[in-house]
Amino acid sequence: MVQAETQQQYFYGTGKRKTAIARVRLYPTNDGGPMLVNGKLVEEYFNWLPWQTVINEPFRVTNTGNQFQLVARVTGGGVNAQAEAIRHGIARALIEYDAGLKATLRRNGLVTRDSRIKESKKYGLKRARRAPQYTKR
């Protein structure tokens, strides 16, 4: 456990996906609390329901829905990658909270970092593997 400036306890986890990096803090509460991402409510920042579902997946799997207030800072990547990075960070923070949850989270594929990133462009090609169009004449 780490002590914040206000001496309030929280559990920390860093989540990554593609080029998105999320720093997640879970503050234990009795009645839940507002879930904040970059200072905005989750419903405001991720206004599409499937993104919100992705973020709440670690809480749903471990039945820890209203036990924490989420505060996350996320940078880089697209919106979907940011949502998945937050999900990864929440899973890591829950493991810091209770190591017994690791087996459940791993069974649901939430602990492993998804390492798929964009392949770099090669010289002489249009993209990573796309060759220039062949012209006969």
C-alpha positions as CSV (number, residue, x, y, z in Angstrom):
1,M,0.0,0.0,0.0
2,V,1.1,3.5,-0.8
3,Q,0.3,6.7,1.1
4,A,-1.0,9.7,-0.9
5,E,-0.4,13.3,0.0
6,T,-3.7,13.4,1.8
7,Q,-2.7,10.3,3.8
8,Q,-5.5,8.3,2.1
9,Q,-4.6,4.7,1.3
10,Y,-4.8,3.5,-2.3
11,F,-3.8,0.6,-4.5
12,Y,-1.8,1.3,-7.6
13,G,-1.5,-0.4,-10.9
14,T,0.0,0.5,-14.3
15,G,-1.8,-0.8,-17.4
16,K,-0.5,-0.8,-21.0
17,R,-2.0,-1.6,-24.4
18,K,-0.5,-0.6,-27.7
19,T,0.9,2.9,-27.0
20,A,-1.6,3.7,-24.2
21,I,-0.4,3.9,-20.7
22,A,-2.8,4.1,-17.7
23,R,-1.8,4.9,-14.1
24,V,-4.7,3.6,-11.9
25,R,-5.4,4.3,-8.3
26,L,-8.1,2.4,-6.4
27,Y,-9.2,4.1,-3.2
28,P,-11.1,1.7,-0.8
29,T,-14.6,3.0,0.0
30,N,-17.8,1.6,1.5
31,D,-20.2,2.8,-1.1
32,G,-18.0,3.0,-4.2
33,G,-17.5,6.5,-5.6
34,P,-17.1,8.4,-8.8
35,M,-14.9,6.7,-11.3
36,L,-12.6,9.4,-12.8
37,V,-10.4,9.2,-15.9
38,N,-8.2,12.2,-16.6
39,G,-10.5,14.3,-14.2
40,K,-13.7,13.3,-16.0
41,L,-16.3,10.7,-15.1
42,V,-15.9,7.4,-17.0
43,E,-19.3,7.8,-18.6
44,E,-18.2,11.2,-20.0
45,Y,-14.7,10.2,-21.1
46,F,-15.7,6.8,-22.5
47,N,-19.2,7.6,-23.8
48,W,-19.7,4.3,-25.7
49,L,-21.1,1.5,-23.5
50,P,-18.7,-1.3,-24.7
51,W,-15.7,0.8,-23.6
52,Q,-17.3,1.2,-20.1
53,T,-17.9,-2.5,-20.0
54,V,-14.3,-3.2,-20.8
55,I,-13.2,-0.9,-17.9
56,N,-15.6,-2.6,-15.4
57,E,-14.6,-6.1,-16.3
58,P,-12.1,-6.7,-13.5
59,F,-14.6,-5.5,-10.9
60,R,-17.4,-7.7,-12.4
61,V,-15.1,-10.8,-12.5
62,T,-13.9,-10.4,-8.9
63,N,-17.3,-9.0,-7.4
64,T,-15.6,-5.9,-6.0
65,G,-17.9,-3.4,-7.8
66,N,-18.7,-0.9,-5.1
67,Q,-15.6,-1.3,-2.9
68,F,-13.4,1.2,-4.7
69,Q,-13.2,4.7,-6.1
70,L,-11.2,4.7,-9.4
71,V,-8.9,7.5,-10.3
72,A,-7.0,6.9,-13.5
73,R,-4.6,9.0,-15.7
74,V,-4.2,7.7,-19.2
75,T,-2.1,8.9,-22.1
76,G,-1.3,7.8,-25.6
77,G,-3.1,5.5,-28.0
78,G,-6.7,5.5,-29.1
79,V,-9.8,5.4,-27.1
80,N,-10.2,1.6,-27.2
81,A,-6.5,1.1,-26.3
82,Q,-6.9,3.5,-23.4
83,A,-9.9,1.6,-22.1
84,E,-8.0,-1.7,-22.3
85,A,-5.0,-0.1,-20.6
86,I,-7.2,1.0,-17.7
87,R,-8.6,-2.5,-17.5
88,H,-5.1,-3.9,-17.2
89,G,-4.2,-1.3,-14.6
90,I,-7.3,-2.1,-12.5
91,A,-6.4,-5.8,-12.6
92,R,-2.9,-5.1,-11.4
93,A,-4.2,-2.8,-8.6
94,L,-6.7,-5.4,-7.5
95,I,-3.9,-8.0,-7.2
96,E,-2.0,-5.5,-5.0
97,Y,-5.2,-5.2,-2.9
98,D,-5.7,-9.0,-2.6
99,A,-3.2,-11.5,-4.1
100,G,-6.0,-14.1,-3.9
101,L,-7.8,-12.4,-6.8
102,K,-4.9,-13.1,-9.2
103,A,-6.1,-16.6,-10.2
104,T,-9.6,-15.3,-11.1
105,L,-8.2,-12.4,-13.0
106,R,-5.7,-14.6,-14.9
107,R,-8.4,-17.1,-15.8
108,N,-10.3,-14.3,-17.4
109,G,-7.2,-13.0,-19.3
110,L,-6.9,-9.7,-17.5
111,V,-3.4,-10.0,-16.0
112,T,-1.4,-10.6,-19.2
113,R,-0.4,-7.5,-21.0
114,D,-1.6,-7.6,-24.7
115,S,1.8,-7.0,-26.4
116,R,0.4,-6.6,-29.9
117,I,1.6,-3.2,-31.3
118,K,1.8,-1.7,-34.8
119,E,4.6,-3.1,-36.9
120,S,7.1,-0.5,-38.0
121,K,7.3,0.6,-41.7
122,K,10.1,-0.9,-43.9
123,Y,12.0,1.1,-46.4
124,G,11.0,0.5,-50.0
125,L,7.5,-0.4,-49.0
126,K,4.3,1.7,-48.5
127,R,3.6,0.4,-45.0
128,A,5.1,-2.5,-42.9
129,R,4.5,-5.1,-45.6
130,R,2.5,-3.4,-48.4
131,A,4.7,-3.3,-51.6
132,P,4.3,-0.5,-54.2
133,Q,1.8,-1.3,-56.9
134,Y,3.4,-3.3,-59.8
135,T,3.3,-1.5,-63.2
136,K,3.9,-3.5,-66.3
137,R,4.7,-0.5,-68.6
